[in-house]
Amino acid sequence: MGIVKISDELHDEVREASTVMSRSINAQAEFWIKVGRLAEENPTMTFIEIIAAERQRVKAREYQGK
């Protein structure tokens, strides 16, 4: 685990989004980081397509017992 320094403004945005999404501040930041990474790796995919692909990946992993 490491420390990531972000601006106070971005921290406030993460805090607000975490409240709306019923996530911890850390979980919200991790979600945004993960989706951002996936968006950069898959520039032709929409947000909805990225989420759907991740859901399929998780289901496949659960099916395989991992």
Helices and strands as residue ranges (DSSP letters): H 8-20, H 25-41, H 47-63
